Amino acid sequence: MGDPMSGTWLKNVTVIRDGRQVLRDVTLRAADGELLVVLGSSGSGKSTLLRVLAGLNQVGSGTVIINGRDVTKLPPGERRVAMVFETSALIPFLDVSRNLGWGLRAQRLPDTEVKERVKDLARQLRLSRLLPRRPDDLSTGERGLVGIGHALVQRPDVFLLDEPLAGLDAAERPRVRQEIVHIVRSLGATTFFVTHDQAEGLAVADRVALLHDGAVVQVGTPRELYERPVDLFAAGFVGTPPIGLLPARLVSAGGQAAFTVGNRTLPLWRAVPPPLRDHVGREVVLGLRAEDVHDPTAGNDPDSVALAAVVREVEYTGRRNVVTVAVGAPPITARGSEVSGDKSRGATLRSFFPPRSVIRPGAAVTVAVKASSAHVFDAVTGRALWHP
Ligand SMILES: Nc1ncnc2c1ncn2[C@@H]1O[C@H](COP(=O)(O)OP(=O)(O)OP(=O)(O)O)[C@@H](O)[C@H]1O
């Protein structure tokens, strides 16, 4: 990105509604042709961010740039973007074919080309059989597909997709998702893809921007968000099942770092890493992904330490059981920790057990963890200090 204006982005954008900041100084840039997922829970400001790009929401302050062009003061019609809304507005008295084509006809494309493009797109999205029907004669999911089609047929510079898969059933979602990704990639269009579903976001994104309370928490590749979350909020939001959290104290003995958890000690088997030096003797929160929490009877890793725990929940998924256990440790109060656990229950970890294991809520078990697999967070601010 040599040109400082290139790409499609918001620069220091603030949006105020009813006296509340719904976007707070948001700076977020998608490179040309990038598929950027905007991820966040309900009310985090995702739709507002798209509406600002589309020109449907005024900014309080800041700049909006589309394909290197400052469009902050331009009306929606002059921004060359195509938007799919969560509930798409179809024209009731036009059949699907005309609904898909009217945007192109408005651009004065020749009729034969409009028909050709509509036909191709309908085939790609597998909605050819719906072309003669009117919106009233479609299911919610089918209307959703037509809404997606209406945006995708346009070949704009920038696609704005707001929960495009919301109306579709679970079985159809992965297929349509792949089709959308295929289409926007083959057109080379920059795409903002809004979702509250982290698994969906990770699956399609070049990069993910995680939004919380109107502010950008972290921007990175799916892998960066999973492996190097900037704080407890990001760590808890990204990944299934949610990351497990353990309160601990960082100690240093004979120059070697370790974490104490209750009456157990988890040695790191190395000197205190420089980013942790200021935290020796202080409380931290350890974050452990389910794949790093083991059934100690299944094998013997000499670096692991067994912790006593009580089974809270068992979810059978076919390939394995996802087991939530409570470890005898006090609840965690750090900022952002609420997304990955229930505060009232104390520290919880998740682990994968074999599908045939007989394990029931209330059972006493031990789980094996090791310090070198743990993400380390500040116990007060929730900021990440160290990643495995
Ligand atoms: N017209 C409005 N007037 C006042 N506040 C609004 C208006 N529209 C949205 N908001 C508020 O702005 C915040 C962000 O809303 P937005 O729709 O951008 O969130 P979102 O992340 O897209 O949520 P969802 O996933 O539920 O659609 C919310 O707190 C919402 O209540």
Ligand as a Chemical Component Dictionary entry (heavy atoms), coordinates in Angstrom:
data_LIG
# 
_chem_comp.id                   LIG 
_chem_comp.type                 NON-POLYMER 
_chem_comp.pdbx_formal_charge   0 
_chem_comp.three_letter_code    LIG 
# 
loop_
_chem_comp_atom.comp_id 
_chem_comp_atom.atom_id 
_chem_comp_atom.alt_atom_id 
_chem_comp_atom.type_symbol 
_chem_comp_atom.charge 
_chem_comp_atom.model_Cartn_x 
_chem_comp_atom.model_Cartn_y 
_chem_comp_atom.model_Cartn_z 
_chem_comp_atom.pdbx_ordinal 
LIG N1  N1  N 0 -31.267 4.910  14.432 1  
LIG C1  C1  C 0 -30.593 4.727  15.572 2  
LIG N2  N2  N 0 -30.715 5.591  16.598 3  
LIG C2  C2  C 0 -30.029 5.418  17.736 4  
LIG N3  N3  N 0 -29.179 4.398  17.957 5  
LIG C3  C3  C 0 -29.028 3.503  16.994 6  
LIG C4  C4  C 0 -29.720 3.600  15.756 7  
LIG N4  N4  N 0 -29.352 2.545  14.985 8  
LIG C5  C5  C 0 -28.477 1.826  15.735 9  
LIG N5  N5  N 0 -28.268 2.393  16.930 10 
LIG C6  C6  C 0 -27.386 1.897  17.982 11 
LIG O1  O1  O 0 -26.056 1.858  17.509 12 
LIG C7  C7  C 0 -25.359 0.738  18.030 13 
LIG C8  C8  C 0 -24.704 -0.036 16.919 14 
LIG O2  O2  O 0 -25.736 -0.549 16.089 15 
LIG P1  P1  P 0 -25.391 -1.451 14.828 16 
LIG O3  O3  O 0 -26.672 -1.786 14.156 17 
LIG O4  O4  O 0 -24.315 -0.825 14.028 18 
LIG O5  O5  O 0 -24.798 -2.758 15.548 19 
LIG P2  P2  P 0 -24.511 -4.192 14.930 20 
LIG O6  O6  O 0 -23.176 -4.584 15.445 21 
LIG O7  O7  O 0 -24.707 -4.200 13.474 22 
LIG O8  O8  O 0 -25.611 -5.076 15.646 23 
LIG P3  P3  P 0 -26.486 -6.305 15.047 24 
LIG O9  O9  O 0 -25.536 -7.439 14.869 25 
LIG O10 O10 O 0 -27.467 -6.546 16.171 26 
LIG O11 O11 O 0 -27.125 -5.833 13.793 27 
LIG C9  C9  C 0 -26.388 -0.069 18.817 28 
LIG O12 O12 O 0 -26.193 0.176  20.198 29 
LIG C10 C10 C 0 -27.717 0.461  18.346 30 
LIG O13 O13 O 0 -28.674 0.413  19.399 31 
# 
loop_
_chem_comp_bond.comp_id 
_chem_comp_bond.atom_id_1 
_chem_comp_bond.atom_id_2 
_chem_comp_bond.value_order 
_chem_comp_bond.pdbx_ordinal 
LIG N1  C1  SING 1  
LIG C1  N2  SING 2  
LIG C1  C4  DOUB 3  
LIG N2  C2  DOUB 4  
LIG C2  N3  SING 5  
LIG N3  C3  DOUB 6  
LIG C3  C4  SING 7  
LIG C3  N5  SING 8  
LIG C4  N4  SING 9  
LIG N4  C5  DOUB 10 
LIG C5  N5  SING 11 
LIG N5  C6  SING 12 
LIG C6  O1  SING 13 
LIG C6  C10 SING 14 
LIG O1  C7  SING 15 
LIG C7  C8  SING 16 
LIG C7  C9  SING 17 
LIG C8  O2  SING 18 
LIG O2  P1  SING 19 
LIG P1  O3  DOUB 20 
LIG P1  O4  SING 21 
LIG P1  O5  SING 22 
LIG O5  P2  SING 23 
LIG P2  O6  DOUB 24 
LIG P2  O7  SING 25 
LIG P2  O8  SING 26 
LIG O8  P3  SING 27 
LIG P3  O9  DOUB 28 
LIG P3  O10 SING 29 
LIG P3  O11 SING 30 
LIG C9  O12 SING 31 
LIG C9  C10 SING 32 
LIG C10 O13 SING 33 
# 
